[in-house]
């Protein structure tokens, strides 16, 4: 299994990064239409992971994540417009259910797709106010979380954590204390290095998960749990160190840091925290 990105994949990542930077300040609808026009929803798993990481880096407000990794794997197709799915057996925290054009429901009798307007979905407030999370009231539901949904949350979280790391590095290189830049202190370097290692570890496991999904490898479910657990552990370390290295500035509403910390933490909480997925790995039979 090849872990190095090829030239086309590196080009895709660069193109997505540049495109997202250009449309980031535009209305959400325009951003969404741009992504649809470029065909990013149709990307294979690894390329999709690259797209989601860049969208996570920009705290993307569109329903791309739910459409590509919640609806599509359950319904077996892309939605007419935007989509999401209920597959956790409860429907208590469903990504974008309040604004999706179509919703796929996993029931004991199979998958049913219903128009979003016909679904009783009530948006609930979460720490990331740019993220749409809703409670869905429907009949009997079943549990069957797609591997792609876990991988998508992990990739988004990696992107958010990467943005936090970049903000921290820029801050400690410019901020001075006791006549020296913060980045020159050994303790600061150690924390930044720990953040970098955590991000790269989570990214590697996310790419591994995407590759196992692409190849329908028997390890795909285990790999998805590993990616989600690593991303959750990464965001906790990045959250702690990021706030500490920013100091009081990191707690202000004006600071961009908050958006990315909240997005990473929300991705950890959705579909089970790192602890939940570590338990799933331990409970899974070994080959």
Secondary structure, DSSP 8 states (H G I E B T S, - for coil): ---S--HHHHHHHHHHHHHHHHHTTS-HHHHHHHHHHHTGGG--HHHHHHHHHHHHHTT--SSHHHIIIIIHHHHTS--SS-EEEE-BSS-SSEETTTT-SEEEEEETTEEEEEEGGGSEEEEE--S-TTS-EEEEE-S---B---HHHHHHHHHHHHHHHHHHHHHHHHHHHH-EETTEEGGGSHHHHHHHHHHHHHHHHHHHHHHHHHHHHHTT-TTHHHHHHHHHHHHHHHHHHHHHHHHHHHGGGGGSTTSTHHHHHHHHHHHHHTT--HHHHHHHHHHS---
